[in-house]
Amino acid sequence: MLTLPVTPVELATGLGLVVVGAVIQGSIGFGLAAVVAPVMLLVNKIFLPGPMLLTSMLLTSLIAWRDRRHTHWQEVAVGTSGRIIGMLPAAFALRFMSGPGYELLFALAVLAGVVISVSGWHFRLTMRNLFLTAIGSGFVSTVSAVGGPPMALVYQHEAAAKIRGTLNTVFTIGTPISLVGLWWAGWFGMPELTLGILLMPGVVIGFLLSRYTAERLDGRHTRPAILALAAATALVVIIRSVRAIAG
């Protein structure tokens, strides 16, 4: 019999966080990993990165299917190729990394995503730029489950339907690739697979609830609060991991 490495309270907390994150992402287009991942790491580090990646894949696949008519398949192919390359060094680093070392790398990846999101940087959408940003996305997604910010550099001025259809297809295809890398690194096995599946009902509930919140949540006001929360929790993780390494 498989014993999960979480308590019932931790599992319930994780499920509640996934519901909140799915409501936010279903309403304004992003937020599940950015909001949930840093807090989940503080609840129990077993939630990251594998279970959170697996759980996120359900939401990205739902959005990708809904907006499949707007998917640009050449861009999907280029983005997926870049994510494969980005996954490789991430998996290699994780294979030889300790718990506190991982927490520090995770927090730095989240903070990098926040900086990219608020910087206003933008690169023209070319196949070369897409490939390069997808490499970054593959790395940080494998490490932290937060792979959206690097690719936002080339997609932020594209049509919303194209972004939803194309990027979520890339994430849906790219997530199993990251999970294979995590398995090779010894970070994804049956306990993580089971935990990710147990969190999936939270995605379904949040996705359905977002039908009623999409018109009420203003992305212009919600986005700064989400990024501030992600940055604050990442800083807490950094402090904790540095103390653990120093101690």
N, C-alpha and C positions, 0 to 999 in steps of 0.2 A: 504494500500500500504506500502510495506517494504521500509524503508529509511536506506541506508547503512551509517555506522558511519565513512565514509572516504570521502574525497573530490575527484573530478575527477583527480586532479593532483596526489594525493596520490595513487589512484588506478592505474593510468598510470605508475607511478614510480614503484609500486609493480610488475606490469606486466612485465616491462622492466627488473627488477632484476631477476624475475623468468626465463625469456628467457636466460639471461646470465648464471644463475646457471645451467639450464638444458643443455646448450651447454657444459659447463665445465664437468658436471657429465656424460653426454653422450659420452664425449671424453676421459676422464681419469678415470672414474669409481666412482668418488665422487665429491662433491662440491656444490650441490644445496642448502642443508640446511646450510652447513658450511659457504658458502659465503653470502647467501641471508638472513638467519634468523636474525643475529645481526643488519644488516643494516635496515631490514624491521621494527625491533623494534624501531629504531630511527625515521623512517618515521611515523609510527603510531602503537602503541602497540596492536591494535585490530588484526593485522596480525598474532600475535603469541598467543598461540601455535597452536590453532585449524585450522585456514585457511591454515597455512603453512604445517601442517601435512596432511591435506586433499589433498592439491596440490601435495605434495611429493608422496603421495600414487599412483597417476596416473603414475608418472615416474617409480616408483619401480615396478608397475604392468606391465608396458610395457617391462621393462628389464627382469622381471621374466618370462613373456610369451615367450620372444625371446629366453631365455636360459633355458627353462623348461626341456630340455633333460638332463641337468647337475644338476638338483635339487636332493639333498639327503633328502628324506622325513622324516627319523628318526631324523635328525638334525633340520629340520623345526619344528617337533613336540616338541622337547626339547626346542628349542629357543623360540617358541611361548609361552610355559608354563612359562618360565622364565620372559618373557615380561609381562605376566598377573600379576605375583607377583610384579614386579617392578612398574607397573602402580598404584597399590593400595596406597602405601604411597605418591606417587606424587599427585594423585588426592585428597587425604586427606589433604595434605599440601596446595594445591591450594585453597581448599574450604574455608580455614580460612586465606588467605593471601591477603594483600593489594597490590595496584598497584606498589609502590616503592619496597615493599618486593619481589614481583614477579620478577621485573626487576633485582634485586640483585641476586636472585636464578638462574634466566635464565643466567645471565652473568657468574656466577660461574660454571654452568654446561657447558657452551661453552668453558671456559678456561680449565676446566678439560679435555674436549675432545681434545683440542689442546695439552695439556701436554701429554696425552696418545698417541697421534699421533706422537709426536716427540721424545718420550722417548726411543723407541726401545724395550720396554717390549714385551715379547711374552710368551704365555702359550700354552702348547701342546693341540691340539684339542681332548678333551675327552668329554663325555656327561656331566660329572660333571662341568668341566671348562666352557663348552658352557652354561650350565644352569645358572651358577653364573654370567657370563658376560652378559647374556640376561636379568637378573634381573636389572643390572646397565643400560643396554640399554633401558629397559622399563621405568625406572625412568626418565632418562635424555631426552628421546624422548617425554614423556608426558609433561615434563616441558618446553623443548626448541625446540622440533622438530628435534634435532640433536642426533640421536640414534646410528649412525654408529661406532664411535670410541671405545666404550667398546667391541663390538663384533669383532672388528678388531684385538684385542689382541689374539684371537684364530684362526683367519682366514688369517692372513697376509701372511702366507707361503703356503697357499693352491693354487690349480690351479685357474687361473682367471675365467674360465668358471664356475667352481663350486661355487666360491664366488658370481658371478653375479646371478646365478640361485638360490642358496640356500638362501643367505642373503636377496636378494630382495623379495623372497617369504615370508620369515619371516617378513620383514618390511610391505609387503602388507597385510598380515593377522593381524599383530600386530597393525597396525595403527587404524583400526576401534575399537580395544579394548581400545587404548588410548583415542580415541574420546568419547567412552562411559564414561570413567572415567572423562574426561573433562566436559561432559554434566552433570554428577552427581555433579561435583564440581561447576557448574554454569558458566563454562567458554566456553561452546559451545552450541550455539542455532541457530536459523534461520539466524541472521545477519552473523555469522561466517561461516555457511554452504554456504550461498549465495556468500560470499566473496571468499571462497576457490574455488567454481565452476567458478567464474569470472576470477580467476588467472590461471585456467587450460589451456587455449589456449597458454599461455606462455610456458608451459611444452611441448606441442605438437610442437610448433615452434622451441624451443631449441633442442628438441630430433631430429627433422628432420635436423636442421642445423648441428648437431654434426657429421652427416655422412661426412661432408666436412671439419670438423675441427679436427677429431680424429687423423689424420696422421700429423697434423701441430702443435698440442699442445703436448709438451713434459712433461709428468707427473713429471719427476725428477726436472724440473725447475718450473713448475706451482704449484706443491704441497706446497713448502715453501711460495710462495706468497699468496696462499689461506689461509694457516694457520696464516700467519702474519696479514692478513686483519681481519680474524675472531677474533684474539687476541686483535687487536687494537680497533675494534668496541666494543668488550666485555668490555674492560677497560673504554671506554667512557660511556657505559651503567652503569658500576659500579659507576663511579664518579657521574653521574647524579642521580642514585638511592640513593646513600649515602647522597648527598646534600638534596634530597627530604625528606629522613627519618630524617635527622638532623634538617631540617627547620620546 
